[in-house]
Amino acid sequence: MYRAEWNTACEAANGALTGVIPGDSNAIGAAVNQARIQVEVAYAKLQNAEAFAAHLQGQLGLESRWEIGGEEYSHYKEEAVLGKYCEALGELEQLVVMRLFELSKLAMSGTGK
């Protein structure tokens, strides 16, 4: 999450001067300063998240991180996908019940044959 935010800030910084009129030193300075601030804030968040993850890893006594494609990673990825599926299924069920309720209010519940 924070790495994506940092990458977005870096991309924005690279294009910071695209909308600035050439020769307008005040606008150029403001755009560069704003881009620098965004990159620094995003990088600080990334560093804090990585430090917190390392701290938790030490507190929990974890010796190694999960690797993409590893057994534990795959197991919990499947659980996350299943959780999202169940959530979507619940939303669909809610929408169907709402529609049936609307149709029953109109006394038209038997018209879907």
Secondary structure by P-SEA (a helix, b strand, c coil): caaaaaaaaaaaaaaccccccccaaaaaaaaaaaaaaaaaaaaaaaaaaaaaaaaaaaaaccccccccccaaaaaaaaaaaaaaaaaaaaaaaaaaaaaaaaaaaaccccccc
